[in-house]
């Protein structure tokens, strides 16, 4: 599949526009539109063929009844022509599972839940969120619609939206399942059939597009990229990671999904929005510092940038919006030379719980990302199919079951010198009857008999913590050490578990001072934590949990890719540009705050001074330079590392480490 490289400065221009509004596109001025984009340094923009209301925004010959009834111009065609004249790419947006017009005309094509009710918006509720089933004749319309686009418009690519596997109980799905010998009343069978339906659609649509436009880019949006996409990757040319931090995803979602998505070997676009809240928030503006962080963080995690906007119904582009976007994209443009062709450098692979538990941001994954980012560690999110040889250490956070194939893979990895950290139920077989990883050096006894219980840190793993009880709020697993293992930290138990029969004070029962069972066990280059450390940190962020993890990593991986002496609020990453023989360190310091009830915001940029950074260098270093500014930094090279001091970090700074 051949396709052009994605560009760094994209707009996703929504145009979900009601039939109850007249004069659609009446104020659209092609020259004003493209000049505004050009001033904002935009070089790619997704524009609409058809939106969630179901209306088409170009002069369709095959479906004239679907052309928006109040459309005053051949909008999509004029947008494409104007943009192409300025060398701006225009991928084309097509809605898939949400289409208000089709849902009204063909209720027999709607997804039904097991009770027979419509999935999504009820008939008398505002919204177009009724889901259409891709196992119905609706697909025939979609193919003809896309074919007309391909035959009548210049086509750089497609963004197919709302593409999620459905647990659908419509007549088409029930009949289709029966034809395959599947039981429609079985929820698991419906889920698997729904995945089959979505993949069939993707395969057939990709084949259709490639027949007409083999270089067109293709993306099918489900609002998240995760392990299910590994088996669908052939149908995509790239990934677009929809992740508006103020729109239900949160600031934690993007690093969780991007640290996984890039391992699948495709180009990535990080999609945020200019909105204060989320999509369709007309006449709102994101704080400039927040938009900086979201775009610069994308670069730091080796993604390109996409900012969501919505064109008003009359088609007049908002100048203030593109002044905001341009203030950030002008900086992105300057930074691009130190991002092109980059590869992420990582020491650690974190097995994503999503593969086993589902969920867009599982709590153990979120806790792992927070603790590792706050410690400056370089890591990817991985799945059971990932090649582990790329990593010096692997982490199994809290809930990773280990079947035979994965057990053999991890066993071979540890035997070959790889470090392993597991916690709580990770490492157990899928039945949870015993540990499937002898390398962990523990044997299962059962659930911990007390909760909360307490750890008393000591030795190297307890460095920086007082040698006294530290509460572990969530119930752990009781294990016994196998021969040759070392209990690094044991538990101390409370007087009793808190029940109506016996309780003490406001919260949990205090320590009785009695020794309990192992809390942290080491077996060679493997360390096991008995408690759900990562879930706990996601819940309420006990610093002692993070300190224990960082100390364990220091024991197993004493020579990390990057270290810095800044606060835990610094985000530090390191990428490599092999063609330029350099590493590029990204340092960011922005502070999301919960100022309102609904979501975090970033308003101010607070500088840091004299930040000391140490990087593991694969060969001799010839220069260390702040880019794109060009300021040269003094450095010291010793024992395979290079150390330098950044005088001032104001938001985002890239430092090029030039290699001989």
Long-range contacts (C-beta under 8 A, 24 or more apart in sequence): 1-210, 1-214, 1-234, 1-237, 2-214, 2-215, 3-157, 3-215, 3-216, 3-217, 3-218, 3-237, 3-238, 4-89, 4-156, 4-215, 4-217, 5-267, 6-44, 6-217, 6-238, 6-267, 6-269, 6-304, 7-43, 7-44, 7-89, 7-304, 8-43, 8-299, 8-304, 8-305, 8-332, 8-333, 8-336, 8-339, 9-41, 9-42, 9-43, 9-44, 9-304, 9-305, 9-329, 9-332, 9-333, 10-42, 10-43, 10-44, 10-45, 10-46, 10-269, 10-304, 10-305, 10-306, 10-307, 11-37, 11-42, 11-44, 11-45, 11-46, 11-306, 11-307, 11-308, 11-309, 11-325, 12-45, 12-46, 12-93, 12-159, 12-271, 12-306, 12-307, 12-308, 12-309, 13-45, 13-46, 13-47, 13-48, 13-309, 13-310, 13-311, 14-48, 14-51, 14-279, 14-280, 14-308, 14-309, 14-310, 14-311, 15-47, 15-48, 15-51, 15-57, 15-75, 15-93, 15-310, 15-311, 16-51, 16-52, 16-53, 16-128, 16-280, 16-310, 17-51, 17-53, 17-55, 17-68, 17-313, 18-53, 18-313, 19-53, 19-55, 19-68, 19-69, 19-70, 21-70, 21-313, 22-70, 23-70, 23-72, 23-313, 23-314, 24-57, 24-68, 24-70, 24-71, 24-72, 24-75, 24-313, 24-314, 24-315, 25-57, 25-71, 25-72, 25-73, 25-75, 25-314, 25-315, 26-72, 26-73, 26-314, 26-315, 27-314, 27-315, 27-316, 28-72, 28-73, 28-75, 28-78, 28-314, 28-315, 28-316, 29-316, 30-78, 30-79, 30-81, 30-82, 31-82, 32-316, 32-317, 33-79, 33-82, 33-317, 34-82, 34-83, 34-85, 34-86, 34-88, 36-317, 36-319, 36-322, 37-83, 37-86, 37-88, 37-317, 37-322, 38-86, 38-88, 39-322, 39-326, 40-322, 40-323, 40-325, 40-326, 40-329, 41-326, 41-329, 41-330, 41-332, 41-333, 42-88, 42-322, 42-325, 42-329, 43-87, 43-88, 43-89, 44-88, 44-89, 44-90, 44-91, 45-79, 45-83, 45-88, 45-89, 45-90, 45-91, 46-90, 46-91, 46-92, 46-93, 46-159, 46-306, 47-76, 47-79, 47-80, 47-83, 47-90, 47-91, 47-92, 47-93, 48-75, 48-76, 48-92, 48-93, 49-76, 49-92, 49-93, 49-94, 49-145, 49-149, 49-153, 50-93, 50-94, 50-95, 50-99, 50-145, 51-93, 51-95, 52-95, 52-98, 52-99, 52-100, 52-128, 52-162, 53-99, 53-100, 53-101, 53-128, 54-95, 54-99, 54-100, 54-101, 54-102, 54-103, 54-128, 55-101, 56-145, 58-149, 58-152, 58-153, 60-148, 61-148, 61-152, 62-144, 62-145, 62-148, 63-141, 63-144, 63-145, 63-148, 66-101, 73-315, 75-315, 76-153, 77-153, 80-153, 80-154, 81-154, 84-154, 89-156, 89-157, 90-154, 90-156, 91-156, 91-157, 91-158, 91-159, 91-217, 91-219, 92-149, 92-153, 92-155, 92-156, 92-157, 92-158, 92-159, 93-158, 93-159, 93-161, 94-142, 94-145, 94-146, 94-149, 94-158, 94-159, 94-160, 94-161, 95-161, 95-162, 96-132, 96-134, 96-142, 96-160, 96-161, 96-162, 96-163, 96-201, 96-220, 97-131, 97-132, 97-134, 97-162, 97-163, 97-164, 97-166, 98-128, 98-129, 98-130, 98-131, 98-132, 98-161, 98-162, 99-128, 99-132, 100-128, 100-130, 102-132, 102-138, 102-141, 103-128, 103-130, 103-132, 106-136, 106-137, 106-138, 108-136, 108-170, 108-171, 109-133, 109-136, 109-137, 109-138, 109-170, 110-170, 111-166, 111-168, 111-169, 111-170, 112-168, 112-169, 112-170, 113-167, 113-169, 114-167, 114-169, 114-185, 114-187, 116-169, 119-166, 119-168, 131-162, 131-166, 131-168, 133-166, 133-168, 133-170, 133-172, 133-173, 133-197, 134-197, 134-198, 134-200, 134-201, 135-168, 135-170, 135-172, 135-173, 135-176, 135-197, 136-170, 136-172, 139-201, 139-204, 142-205, 143-204, 143-205, 143-208, 146-205, 146-208, 146-209, 147-208, 147-212, 150-208, 150-209, 150-212, 150-213, 151-212, 155-209, 155-212, 155-213, 155-216, 156-216, 156-217, 157-216, 157-217, 157-218, 157-219, 157-237, 158-209, 158-216, 158-217, 158-218, 158-219, 159-219, 159-221, 159-240, 160-205, 160-218, 160-219, 160-220, 160-221, 161-221, 162-221, 162-222, 163-198, 163-201, 163-202, 163-220, 163-221, 163-222, 164-198, 164-222, 164-223, 165-191, 165-194, 165-195, 165-197, 165-198, 165-228, 166-194, 166-197, 166-198, 167-191, 167-194, 168-194, 168-197, 173-197, 195-228, 199-231, 199-232, 199-235, 202-232, 202-235, 202-236, 203-235, 205-235, 206-234, 206-235, 223-249, 223-360, 224-253, 224-257, 224-360, 225-257, 225-260, 225-261, 225-264, 226-257, 226-260, 226-352, 226-354, 226-355, 226-360, 227-260, 227-352, 227-354, 227-355, 227-383, 229-261, 229-264, 230-264, 230-383, 230-385, 233-264, 233-265, 233-266, 236-266, 237-266, 237-267, 238-266, 238-267, 238-268, 238-269, 239-264, 239-266, 239-267, 239-268, 239-269, 240-268, 240-269, 240-271, 240-306, 241-268, 241-269, 241-270, 241-271, 241-303, 242-271, 243-270, 243-271, 243-272, 244-271, 244-272, 244-273, 244-275, 244-278, 244-279, 244-308, 245-272, 245-290, 245-294, 245-592, 245-599, 245-600, 246-273, 246-275, 246-276, 246-277, 246-278, 246-286, 246-598, 246-599, 246-600, 246-601, 247-273, 247-275, 247-277, 247-278, 247-279, 247-599, 248-278, 249-360, 249-361, 250-361, 250-599, 250-600, 251-592, 251-600, 252-361, 252-366, 252-369, 252-370, 253-360, 253-361, 254-294, 254-297, 254-298, 254-301, 255-297, 255-301, 255-369, 255-373, 256-352, 256-361, 256-365, 256-366, 256-369, 256-381, 257-360, 257-361, 257-381, 258-298, 258-301, 258-302, 258-303, 259-301, 259-350, 259-369, 259-379, 259-380, 259-381, 260-352, 260-354, 260-380, 260-381, 260-382, 260-383, 262-301, 262-302, 262-303, 262-344, 262-380, 263-380, 263-381, 263-382, 263-386, 267-304, 268-302, 268-303, 268-304, 269-303, 269-304, 269-305, 269-306, 270-294, 270-295, 270-297, 270-298, 270-301, 270-303, 270-304, 270-305, 270-306, 271-306, 271-307, 271-308, 272-298, 272-305, 272-306, 272-307, 272-308, 273-307, 273-308, 273-309, 274-307, 274-308, 274-309, 274-321, 274-324, 274-325, 275-308, 277-598, 277-599, 279-308, 279-310, 280-310, 282-310, 282-312, 283-318, 285-320, 285-321, 285-324, 286-324, 287-601, 287-602, 287-603, 288-324, 288-327, 288-328, 289-590, 289-602, 289-603, 289-604, 289-605, 289-651, 290-590, 290-601, 290-602, 290-603, 291-324, 291-325, 291-328, 292-328, 292-331, 292-590, 292-605, 292-651, 292-652, 293-588, 293-590, 293-602, 293-651, 293-652, 295-328, 295-329, 295-331, 295-332, 296-331, 296-332, 296-335, 296-586, 296-588, 296-651, 296-652, 297-571, 297-588, 299-332, 299-335, 299-339, 299-586, 299-654, 300-571, 300-573, 300-575, 300-586, 300-588, 300-652, 301-344, 301-573, 302-339, 302-342, 302-343, 302-344, 302-575, 305-329, 305-332, 334-628, 335-627, 335-628, 335-654, 337-627, 337-628, 338-577, 338-584, 338-627, 338-628, 338-654, 338-656, 339-575, 339-584, 340-577, 341-577, 341-578, 341-579, 341-580, 342-575, 342-576, 342-577, 342-584, 343-575, 343-576, 343-577, 343-578, 344-378, 344-380, 344-573, 344-575, 345-378, 345-561, 345-574, 345-575, 345-576, 345-583, 346-378, 346-379, 346-380, 346-390, 346-391, 346-561, 347-377, 347-378, 347-379, 347-391, 347-392, 347-393, 347-557, 347-560, 347-561, 348-372, 348-377, 348-378, 348-379, 348-380, 348-391, 348-392, 348-393, 348-394, 348-395, 348-553, 348-557, 349-379, 349-380, 349-381, 349-382, 349-386, 349-388, 349-390, 349-391, 349-393, 349-394, 349-395, 350-379, 350-380, 350-381, 350-382, 350-394, 350-395, 350-397, 351-381, 351-382, 351-383, 351-384, 351-394, 351-395, 351-396, 351-397, 351-400, 351-426, 352-381, 352-382, 352-383, 353-397, 353-398, 353-399, 353-400, 355-383, 355-384, 356-399, 356-400, 356-401, 357-399, 362-399, 363-534, 363-535, 363-538, 363-539, 364-397, 364-398, 364-399, 364-532, 364-534, 364-535, 364-538, 365-397, 365-534, 366-534, 366-538, 367-397, 367-398, 367-533, 367-534, 367-535, 367-536, 367-537, 367-538, 367-539, 368-395, 368-397, 368-534, 370-537, 370-538, 370-541, 371-534, 371-537, 371-545, 371-546, 371-549, 371-550, 373-571, 374-546, 374-568, 374-569, 375-546, 375-549, 375-550, 375-553, 375-568, 376-560, 376-562, 376-563, 376-564, 376-570, 376-572, 377-553, 377-560, 377-562, 378-560, 378-561, 378-562, 378-573, 378-574, 384-409, 388-413, 388-418, 389-413, 391-418, 392-418, 392-419, 392-557, 393-418, 393-419, 393-420, 393-421, 393-553, 393-556, 393-557, 394-418, 394-419, 394-420, 394-421, 395-420, 395-421, 395-422, 396-420, 396-421, 396-422, 396-423, 396-426, 396-427, 397-423, 397-426, 397-533, 397-534, 397-535, 398-423, 398-424, 398-425, 398-426, 398-532, 398-533, 398-534, 398-535, 399-424, 399-425, 399-426, 399-532, 399-535, 400-425, 400-426, 400-427, 401-425, 401-426, 401-428, 401-429, 401-430, 401-432, 402-426, 402-427, 402-428, 402-429, 402-430, 402-436, 402-437, 403-429, 403-430, 403-436, 404-436, 406-436, 407-436, 407-437, 410-437, 410-439, 411-437, 411-438, 411-439, 414-439, 414-524, 414-525, 414-526, 415-439, 417-525, 418-525, 419-525, 419-526, 419-556, 419-557, 420-525, 420-526, 420-527, 421-526, 421-527, 421-528, 421-529, 421-549, 421-552, 421-553, 421-556, 422-526, 422-527, 422-528, 422-529, 423-528, 423-529, 423-530, 423-531, 423-532, 423-533, 423-534, 424-476, 424-477, 424-529, 424-530, 424-531, 424-532, 424-533, 424-535, 425-477, 425-532, 427-528, 435-479, 437-526, 438-482, 439-523, 439-524, 439-526, 440-521, 440-523, 440-526, 440-528, 441-481, 441-482, 441-484, 441-485, 441-521, 441-522, 441-523, 441-524, 441-526, 441-528, 442-479, 442-480, 442-481, 442-482, 442-485, 442-518, 442-521, 442-523, 442-528, 443-479, 443-480, 443-481, 443-482, 444-477, 444-478, 444-479, 445-478, 445-479, 445-480, 445-517, 446-477, 446-478, 447-475, 447-477, 447-478, 448-475, 448-476, 448-477, 448-478, 448-491, 448-516, 448-517, 448-530, 449-478, 449-493, 450-491, 450-493, 450-494, 450-497, 450-516, 451-475, 451-476, 451-497, 452-494, 452-508, 453-491, 453-492, 453-493, 453-494, 453-516, 453-519, 454-491, 454-492, 454-493, 454-494, 454-511, 455-489, 455-490, 455-491, 455-492, 455-519, 455-520, 455-531, 455-544, 455-548, 456-489, 456-490, 456-492, 457-489, 457-544, 457-547, 457-548, 458-488, 458-489, 459-488, 459-489, 460-551, 460-554, 460-555, 461-488, 461-489, 461-520, 461-522, 461-527, 461-548, 461-551, 461-552, 461-555, 462-488, 462-489, 462-548, 462-551, 463-547, 463-551, 463-554, 464-547, 464-551, 465-544, 465-547, 465-548, 469-511, 470-542, 470-544, 471-508, 471-542, 472-519, 472-531, 472-536, 472-545, 473-508, 473-536, 473-539, 473-540, 473-542, 474-531, 474-532, 474-535, 474-536, 474-539, 475-532, 476-519, 476-530, 476-531, 476-532, 477-530, 477-531, 478-517, 478-530, 479-517, 479-518, 479-521, 479-528, 479-530, 480-517, 480-518, 481-518, 481-521, 481-523, 482-523, 484-523, 485-521, 485-522, 485-523, 486-521, 486-522, 486-523, 487-518, 487-519, 487-520, 487-521, 488-520, 488-521, 488-522, 488-527, 489-518, 489-519, 489-520, 489-548, 490-515, 490-516, 490-517, 490-518, 490-519, 491-515, 491-516, 491-517, 491-518, 491-519, 491-530, 492-516, 520-548, 520-552, 522-555, 525-556, 527-552, 527-555, 527-556, 559-616, 559-640, 559-641, 560-616, 561-615, 561-616, 562-613, 562-614, 562-615, 562-616, 563-613, 563-614, 564-611, 564-612, 564-613, 564-614, 565-611, 565-612, 566-608, 566-611, 566-649, 567-608, 570-608, 570-611, 570-649, 572-613, 574-615, 581-658, 581-659, 581-660, 582-656, 582-657, 582-658, 582-659, 583-615, 583-617, 583-656, 583-657, 583-659, 584-627, 584-654, 584-655, 584-656, 584-657, 585-613, 585-615, 585-654, 585-655, 585-657, 586-652, 586-653, 586-654, 587-611, 587-613, 587-646, 587-649, 587-652, 587-653, 587-654, 587-655, 588-651, 588-652, 589-649, 589-650, 589-651, 590-651, 605-650, 605-651, 607-648, 607-649, 607-650, 608-648, 608-649, 609-647, 609-648, 609-649, 610-645, 610-646, 610-647, 611-645, 611-646, 611-649, 612-643, 612-644, 612-645, 613-643, 613-644, 613-645, 613-646, 613-655, 614-641, 614-642, 614-643, 615-641, 615-642, 615-643, 615-657, 616-640, 616-641, 617-641, 617-642, 617-657, 617-659, 618-659, 619-659, 619-660, 620-659, 620-660, 621-657, 621-658, 621-659, 621-660, 622-658, 622-659, 622-660, 623-656, 623-658, 624-655, 624-656, 624-657, 624-658, 625-655, 625-656, 625-658, 626-653, 626-654, 626-655, 626-656, 627-654, 627-655, 627-656, 628-654
